[in-house]
Amino acid sequence: MRYVSTRGGVAPQRFSDILLEGLAPDGGLYVPEAYPQADLAAWRGMSYPALACAVLSRFIDDVPALEALVRRTYTRAAFGSDDIVPLKTLEPGLHLLALSNGPTLAFKDLALQLLGNLFEQVLAARKASLNILGATSGDTGSAAEHAMRGKRGIQVFMLSPQGRMSAFQSAQMYALQDANIHNLAVKGTFDDCQDLVKAINADAAFKTRYRIGAVNSINWARVAAQVVYYFWGYFRATASDAQQVAFAVPSGNFGNIHAGYVARSMGLPVERLILATNENDVLDEFFRSGRYRVRRAALATSSPSMDISKASNFERYVFDLVGRDAGQVAHLWRKLERVGEFELQGSAGFVSGRSTHADRLETIRQVHRKYGVMIDPHTADGVKVGLARRVAGVPLICLETALPVKFAATIREALGREPARPAGFEDLEKRPQRFEVIDADADAVKRVIERQAAAR
């Protein structure tokens, strides 16, 4: 399997090379030269680790002992059950895929626990080191840091928007005291953080000198790992490989739902992918109208991990939408940078919708009252839009994004009670926190990386 850039300026690469590189040198994102095809009959009935091996081996063919690494990643100890990702049936034809049982209680753990082990193994084989630079709107940061903490040869520099995450989310990151974890609270929004990561990746000399890598979903390994649970959810919700399903996916950066698109491209019988946004509805506007229009700044909402106005992974989908014409993709992104929007028709297989704060509160109440299940506000966005856009007779699988405890204020507003705290998180917000506040300036980030490199 080889990978090409969506901008077309890079020779095809092997997986191990793009794993460590993240963003392509031409500014594009790496995608497979072609999507491999699934073997549904052979994969049905597999355990989660076995299914992960089957799927990931289609994308990763140059990492020794991949099966052992995958099985070391997906364990009962790390994810709380042998299922790894339990499917909860709320009623016949309506399911909740429980993706949030990992170490940081969010779906990002499923990819980042794998990524941490891949990084460590590949770096050790090459006798190399890596400075990971990432941006988070809430859950990626803690999942990445918990996956990378203490890993040999790895330093993590995580940018987060100051004051824009829940107290629980912030504490999950800032309370880590590991010497290889560096939290940078940026005076700005998540979009500012994401722009800083891209600007530093675009500085080829700096990136090479300091060996900058990525854990955001611009890293293809993140997307590949997420493809697995679409197959897993499908097999658990259906009895036959002829049955079609729909997935409802809360979406901000387009990484999670893009994994569903990849699964469908591999042959998974997905009748529709239902994309749910919050009030930051850039993606909903595109799938309704064909107009992709970034906003000047993302609104702060009660589903903060989706407070994004520029969806990084969207470029991967556009690459396919324009017939894999890299020149056209480069043209569209130059136009986006120049005028802030472009138009592009054609989005078969996707439908979308928008959810508001009032919708989230009501959906949380309804799901709790009707099924006795408490969901977080992002999952509520997905359930609300999924129910509105489902098709009769087609099973609907709603993807959970995080446990409710991460967003206690919204749960209290909706239900008048505290969400349950898993063991080990009782005093999280009271622990000493370590972070550095910086301006939304690429040079400021570079100075931190340079300072830490000089100190080692």
C-alpha positions as CSV (number, residue, x, y, z in Angstrom):
1,M,0.0,0.0,0.0
2,R,1.3,3.4,-1.0
3,Y,0.0,6.9,-0.2
4,V,-0.3,10.0,-2.2
5,S,-0.9,13.7,-1.3
6,T,-4.2,15.4,-2.0
7,R,-2.1,18.2,-3.6
8,G,-0.1,16.0,-5.9
9,G,3.3,17.3,-5.1
10,V,4.8,14.3,-3.4
11,A,5.9,10.9,-4.8
12,P,4.0,7.9,-3.4
13,Q,5.1,7.0,0.2
14,R,5.0,3.9,2.4
15,F,2.9,3.9,5.6
16,S,5.8,4.2,8.0
17,D,7.0,7.3,6.3
18,I,3.6,9.1,6.4
19,L,3.1,7.9,10.0
20,L,6.0,10.0,11.1
21,E,5.4,12.9,8.7
22,G,1.7,13.8,9.3
23,L,1.0,16.7,6.8
24,A,2.6,16.2,3.4
25,P,5.4,18.6,2.3
26,D,3.1,20.2,-0.3
27,G,0.5,21.1,2.3
28,G,-1.8,18.3,1.4
29,L,-3.1,15.2,3.3
30,Y,-2.0,11.7,2.6
31,V,-4.6,9.2,1.3
32,P,-4.2,5.6,0.0
33,E,-3.6,5.3,-3.8
34,A,-6.7,3.1,-3.8
35,Y,-9.1,1.9,-1.1
36,P,-8.7,-1.8,-0.3
37,Q,-11.7,-4.0,-0.4
38,A,-13.3,-5.7,2.7
39,D,-14.0,-9.4,3.2
40,L,-17.3,-9.1,5.0
41,A,-18.0,-12.8,5.3
42,A,-14.5,-13.5,6.7
43,W,-14.6,-10.6,9.1
44,R,-18.0,-11.1,10.6
45,G,-17.7,-12.9,14.0
46,M,-14.1,-11.8,14.7
47,S,-13.1,-10.3,18.0
48,Y,-12.3,-6.6,18.0
49,P,-8.5,-7.1,18.1
50,A,-8.8,-9.7,15.2
51,L,-11.0,-7.4,13.2
52,A,-8.6,-4.5,13.8
53,C,-5.7,-6.6,12.5
54,A,-7.7,-7.6,9.4
55,V,-8.7,-4.0,8.6
56,L,-5.4,-2.3,9.4
57,S,-3.3,-4.9,7.6
58,R,-5.0,-3.6,4.4
59,F,-3.5,-0.2,5.1
60,I,-0.3,-1.0,6.9
61,D,2.1,-3.5,5.3
62,D,5.5,-2.3,6.4
63,V,5.3,-2.5,10.2
64,P,6.8,-5.7,11.6
65,A,4.7,-7.7,14.1
66,L,1.6,-5.6,13.5
67,E,-0.7,-8.2,14.8
68,A,1.1,-8.3,18.2
69,L,1.0,-4.5,18.4
70,V,-2.7,-4.3,17.6
71,R,-3.5,-7.0,20.2
72,R,-1.4,-5.2,22.8
73,T,-3.4,-2.0,22.1
74,Y,-7.0,-3.3,22.2
75,T,-7.3,-5.0,25.6
76,R,-9.9,-5.3,28.4
77,A,-7.5,-3.5,30.7
78,A,-7.4,-0.4,28.5
79,F,-11.1,-0.4,27.3
80,G,-13.0,-2.0,30.1
81,S,-14.5,-5.0,28.2
82,D,-13.5,-7.7,25.7
83,D,-15.9,-6.1,23.2
84,I,-13.7,-2.9,23.3
85,V,-16.6,-1.1,21.6
86,P,-20.0,-2.4,22.9
87,L,-23.1,-1.8,20.9
88,K,-26.1,-0.7,23.0
89,T,-29.5,-1.3,21.4
90,L,-31.9,1.4,22.6
91,E,-34.8,-0.1,20.7
92,P,-35.0,-2.3,17.6
93,G,-33.3,-0.5,14.7
94,L,-31.7,2.2,16.9
95,H,-28.3,1.6,18.4
96,L,-25.5,3.5,20.3
97,L,-22.0,2.5,19.5
98,A,-20.1,3.0,22.8
99,L,-16.7,4.4,21.7
100,S,-15.8,6.1,25.0
101,N,-14.5,3.4,27.3
102,G,-10.8,4.1,26.8
103,P,-8.3,5.8,29.2
104,T,-9.6,9.4,28.6
105,L,-13.3,8.5,28.1
106,A,-13.6,9.7,24.5
107,F,-13.6,8.0,21.1
108,K,-10.2,9.4,20.2
109,D,-8.6,6.8,22.5
110,L,-9.4,4.1,19.9
111,A,-7.1,5.6,17.4
112,L,-4.5,7.3,19.6
113,Q,-3.7,4.3,21.8
114,L,-2.8,2.5,18.5
115,L,-0.9,5.5,17.3
116,G,1.2,5.7,20.5
117,N,2.3,2.1,20.0
118,L,3.0,2.6,16.3
119,F,5.1,5.6,16.9
120,E,7.2,4.0,19.6
121,Q,7.8,0.8,17.6
122,V,8.7,2.6,14.3
123,L,11.0,5.2,16.1
124,A,12.8,2.5,18.0
125,A,13.5,0.5,14.8
126,R,14.9,3.7,13.2
127,K,16.7,4.8,16.3
128,A,15.0,8.2,15.8
129,S,13.0,10.7,17.9
130,L,9.9,12.8,17.2
131,N,8.4,16.1,18.4
132,I,4.7,15.7,18.1
133,L,2.8,18.9,17.5
134,G,-1.0,18.8,17.8
135,A,-4.1,21.0,18.2
136,T,-7.1,20.0,20.2
137,S,-10.6,21.3,20.7
138,G,-11.0,19.1,23.7
139,D,-10.6,15.3,23.4
140,T,-7.7,14.8,21.0
141,G,-5.3,16.4,23.4
142,S,-5.9,14.3,26.4
143,A,-6.2,11.1,24.3
144,A,-2.9,11.8,22.5
145,E,-1.1,12.8,25.7
146,H,-2.2,9.7,27.6
147,A,-1.2,7.5,24.7
148,M,2.2,9.2,24.3
149,R,3.2,9.9,28.0
150,G,6.5,8.3,28.9
151,K,7.0,7.0,25.4
152,R,10.7,6.8,24.4
153,G,11.9,9.2,21.8
154,I,8.7,11.3,21.8
155,Q,7.9,14.8,23.0
156,V,4.4,16.1,22.8
157,F,3.5,19.8,22.3
158,M,-0.3,20.2,22.4
159,L,-2.1,23.5,21.5
160,S,-5.5,24.1,23.1
161,P,-7.8,27.2,23.0
162,Q,-7.5,28.9,26.4
163,G,-10.8,28.8,28.3
164,R,-12.7,27.0,25.5
165,M,-12.7,23.4,26.9
166,S,-14.6,22.0,29.8
167,A,-12.9,22.0,33.2
168,F,-12.7,18.2,33.0
169,Q,-11.2,18.2,29.5
170,S,-8.6,20.8,30.5
171,A,-7.6,18.9,33.7
172,Q,-7.2,15.7,31.8
173,M,-4.4,17.4,29.9
174,Y,-2.9,20.0,32.3
175,A,-2.7,17.6,35.3
176,L,-0.3,15.4,33.5
177,Q,3.2,15.8,35.0
178,D,5.2,13.6,32.6
179,A,8.4,15.3,31.4
180,N,7.6,14.6,27.7
181,I,4.2,16.4,27.8
182,H,4.0,20.1,27.1
183,N,0.6,21.9,27.1
184,L,0.3,25.2,25.4
185,A,-2.9,27.2,26.1
186,V,-3.3,29.5,23.0
187,K,-5.0,32.9,23.3
188,G,-7.6,32.1,20.6
189,T,-9.9,29.4,19.1
190,F,-9.3,25.9,18.0
191,D,-9.1,27.1,14.4
192,D,-6.1,29.3,15.5
193,C,-4.5,26.3,17.1
194,Q,-5.0,24.2,13.9
195,D,-3.6,27.1,11.8
196,L,-0.5,27.2,13.9
197,V,0.1,23.5,13.4
198,K,-0.3,23.8,9.7
199,A,2.0,26.9,9.5
200,I,4.8,25.1,11.4
201,N,4.4,22.0,9.2
202,A,4.7,24.3,6.2
203,D,8.1,25.5,7.4
204,A,10.1,22.6,5.8
205,A,13.4,23.6,7.4
206,F,12.0,23.8,10.9
207,K,10.0,20.6,10.5
208,T,13.0,18.7,9.3
209,R,15.4,20.1,11.9
210,Y,13.1,19.4,14.9
211,R,11.4,16.2,13.4
212,I,7.8,17.5,13.7
213,G,5.1,14.8,13.6
214,A,1.3,14.9,14.0
215,V,-1.3,13.2,16.0
216,N,-4.3,15.1,14.8
217,S,-6.6,13.4,12.3
218,I,-4.4,14.9,9.5
219,N,-2.4,11.8,10.3
220,W,-3.8,8.9,8.2
221,A,-3.2,6.3,10.9
222,R,-5.9,8.0,13.0
223,V,-8.4,7.6,10.2
224,A,-7.4,4.0,9.5
225,A,-7.8,3.0,13.1
226,Q,-11.3,4.6,13.2
227,V,-12.4,2.6,10.1
228,V,-12.4,-0.5,12.3
229,Y,-15.3,0.4,14.5
230,Y,-17.6,1.1,11.6
231,F,-17.2,-2.6,10.5
232,W,-17.6,-3.7,14.2
233,G,-20.8,-1.7,14.7
234,Y,-22.2,-3.0,11.4
235,F,-21.6,-6.6,12.3
236,R,-23.1,-6.2,15.8
237,A,-26.2,-4.5,14.4
238,T,-27.0,-6.8,11.5
239,A,-27.4,-10.5,10.9
240,S,-26.6,-10.5,7.2
241,D,-24.0,-8.8,5.0
242,A,-26.8,-7.8,2.6
243,Q,-28.4,-5.5,5.3
244,Q,-27.7,-1.8,4.9
245,V,-27.3,0.6,7.8
246,A,-27.0,4.3,8.5
247,F,-24.4,5.9,10.8
248,A,-25.1,9.2,12.6
249,V,-21.8,11.0,13.4
250,P,-21.2,14.2,15.3
251,S,-18.7,16.1,13.1
252,G,-16.3,19.0,13.5
253,N,-13.0,18.2,11.8
254,F,-14.5,15.5,9.5
255,G,-12.1,12.8,10.6
256,N,-14.6,10.5,12.3
257,I,-17.1,10.5,9.5
258,H,-14.4,10.3,6.9
259,A,-13.5,7.0,8.4
260,G,-17.0,5.9,7.8
261,Y,-16.7,7.1,4.2
262,V,-13.6,5.0,3.8
263,A,-15.4,1.9,5.3
264,R,-18.1,2.4,2.7
265,S,-15.6,2.8,0.0
266,M,-14.1,-0.6,1.1
267,G,-17.5,-2.2,0.6
268,L,-19.4,-1.8,3.9
269,P,-23.1,-1.6,3.1
270,V,-23.8,1.9,4.4
271,E,-27.1,3.4,3.1
272,R,-26.2,6.9,4.3
273,L,-23.7,8.7,6.5
274,I,-25.6,11.3,8.6
275,L,-23.3,14.2,9.5
276,A,-24.4,16.2,12.6
277,T,-22.9,19.7,13.4
278,N,-23.6,22.0,16.2
279,E,-24.1,25.8,15.6
280,N,-20.8,25.8,13.8
281,D,-22.5,24.4,10.7
282,V,-19.9,24.8,8.0
283,L,-20.2,21.1,7.0
284,D,-24.0,21.1,7.2
285,E,-24.1,24.1,4.8
286,F,-21.8,22.2,2.3
287,F,-23.8,19.0,2.3
288,R,-27.1,21.0,2.0
289,S,-26.0,23.5,-0.7
290,G,-22.5,22.6,-2.1
291,R,-21.1,25.8,-0.6
292,Y,-18.0,25.3,1.6
293,R,-17.7,28.6,3.5
294,V,-15.4,28.9,6.5
295,R,-16.3,31.3,9.3
296,R,-14.2,34.1,10.7
297,A,-14.3,32.4,14.1
298,A,-16.0,29.4,15.6
299,L,-18.8,30.0,18.1
300,A,-18.3,28.7,21.6
301,T,-21.0,26.1,22.3
302,S,-22.0,23.4,24.8
303,S,-20.5,20.7,22.4
304,P,-17.1,22.4,22.4
305,S,-15.1,19.6,20.7
306,M,-17.1,20.5,17.5
307,D,-16.4,24.2,17.7
308,I,-14.5,24.2,14.4
309,S,-15.0,26.4,11.3
310,K,-12.3,24.8,9.1
311,A,-12.5,21.0,8.8
312,S,-9.0,19.6,8.1
313,N,-10.1,16.2,6.9
314,F,-12.6,17.6,4.5
315,E,-9.8,17.9,1.9
316,R,-9.5,14.1,1.8
317,Y,-13.2,13.8,0.8
318,V,-12.9,16.6,-1.8
319,F,-10.0,14.8,-3.4
320,D,-12.3,11.9,-4.2
321,L,-15.2,14.2,-5.1
322,V,-13.2,15.9,-7.9
323,G,-12.0,12.5,-9.3
324,R,-8.7,12.6,-7.4
325,D,-7.5,15.6,-9.4
326,A,-4.8,17.0,-7.1
327,G,-4.5,20.1,-9.2
328,Q,-8.2,20.9,-8.7
329,V,-7.8,20.3,-5.0
330,A,-4.9,22.7,-4.8
331,H,-6.9,25.3,-6.8
332,L,-9.9,25.0,-4.5
333,W,-7.7,25.5,-1.3
334,R,-6.0,28.5,-2.8
335,K,-9.4,29.9,-3.5
336,L,-10.4,29.1,0.1
337,E,-7.5,30.9,1.4
338,R,-8.1,33.9,-0.8
339,V,-11.9,34.4,-0.6
340,G,-12.9,32.1,2.2
341,E,-15.2,29.7,0.3
342,F,-15.8,27.6,-2.8
343,E,-18.7,25.7,-4.3
344,L,-18.6,22.0,-5.3
345,Q,-21.6,19.9,-6.2
346,G,-22.0,16.2,-5.5
347,S,-22.2,14.5,-2.1
348,A,-23.9,11.1,-2.7
349,G,-24.3,9.0,0.4
350,F,-24.1,11.9,2.9
351,V,-27.0,13.8,4.5
352,S,-26.6,16.4,7.3
353,G,-28.3,18.5,9.9
354,R,-27.6,21.0,12.6
355,S,-28.2,20.8,16.3
356,T,-28.4,23.7,18.8
357,H,-28.0,24.0,22.6
358,A,-31.7,23.6,23.1
359,D,-31.7,20.5,20.9
360,R,-28.9,19.0,22.9
361,L,-30.6,19.5,26.2
362,E,-33.9,18.1,24.9
363,T,-32.2,15.1,23.3
364,I,-30.2,14.3,26.5
365,R,-33.5,14.5,28.4
366,Q,-35.4,12.3,25.9
367,V,-32.7,9.6,25.7
368,H,-32.4,9.5,29.5
369,R,-36.2,9.4,30.0
370,K,-37.0,6.8,27.3
371,Y,-34.0,4.5,27.6
372,G,-32.3,5.2,30.9
373,V,-29.1,6.1,29.1
374,M,-27.1,9.3,29.7
375,I,-25.3,10.8,26.7
376,D,-22.9,13.7,26.4
377,P,-23.8,16.8,24.3
378,H,-21.8,15.8,21.2
379,T,-23.5,12.4,21.1
380,A,-26.8,14.3,21.6
381,D,-26.1,16.3,18.4
382,G,-25.6,13.0,16.5
383,V,-28.7,11.4,17.9
384,K,-30.9,14.5,17.3
385,V,-29.8,14.8,13.6
386,G,-29.7,11.0,13.1
387,L,-33.3,10.6,14.2
388,A,-34.3,13.5,11.9
389,R,-32.5,12.1,8.8
390,R,-32.9,8.3,9.2
391,V,-34.8,6.2,6.7
392,A,-37.5,3.8,7.8
393,G,-36.4,0.2,7.9
394,V,-32.7,1.0,7.9
395,P,-31.0,0.4,11.2
396,L,-29.5,3.6,12.7
397,I,-26.2,3.4,14.5
398,C,-25.3,6.6,16.5
399,L,-21.7,7.1,17.3
400,E,-20.9,8.0,20.9
401,T,-18.1,10.5,21.3
402,A,-17.4,10.9,25.0
403,L,-18.8,10.0,28.4
404,P,-21.1,12.6,30.0
405,V,-18.8,13.3,32.9
406,K,-16.6,15.3,30.6
407,F,-19.4,17.9,30.2
408,A,-21.0,17.9,33.6
409,A,-22.4,21.5,33.4
410,T,-24.5,20.6,30.4
411,I,-25.7,17.4,32.0
412,R,-26.7,19.3,35.1
413,E,-28.6,21.8,33.0
414,A,-30.4,19.0,31.1
415,L,-31.1,16.5,33.9
416,G,-30.6,18.4,37.2
417,R,-28.0,15.8,38.4
418,E,-24.3,15.0,38.2
419,P,-23.1,12.5,35.7
420,A,-21.3,9.4,37.2
421,R,-17.6,9.6,37.6
422,P,-15.6,6.5,36.7
423,A,-13.1,5.3,39.3
424,G,-9.8,7.3,39.2
425,F,-11.4,10.6,38.1
426,E,-12.9,11.7,41.5
427,D,-10.5,14.6,42.2
428,L,-9.3,15.3,38.6
429,E,-9.9,19.1,38.5
430,K,-8.2,19.5,41.9
431,R,-4.9,18.1,40.8
432,P,-1.9,20.4,40.2
433,Q,-2.0,21.6,36.6
434,R,1.0,22.4,34.4
435,F,0.6,24.5,31.2
436,E,2.0,27.6,29.4
437,V,-0.2,30.4,28.0
438,I,1.0,31.7,24.6
439,D,-0.2,34.0,21.9
440,A,-1.6,32.6,18.7
441,D,1.7,33.0,17.0
442,A,3.7,30.4,15.1
443,D,7.0,31.9,16.3
444,A,5.9,31.6,19.9
445,V,5.3,27.9,19.4
446,K,8.6,27.4,17.7
447,R,10.4,29.1,20.6
448,V,8.9,26.6,23.0
449,I,10.0,23.6,20.9
450,E,13.5,25.1,20.5
451,R,13.7,25.7,24.2
452,Q,12.7,22.2,25.1
453,A,15.1,20.7,22.5
454,A,18.0,22.8,24.0
455,A,17.2,21.5,27.5
456,R,17.4,17.8,26.5
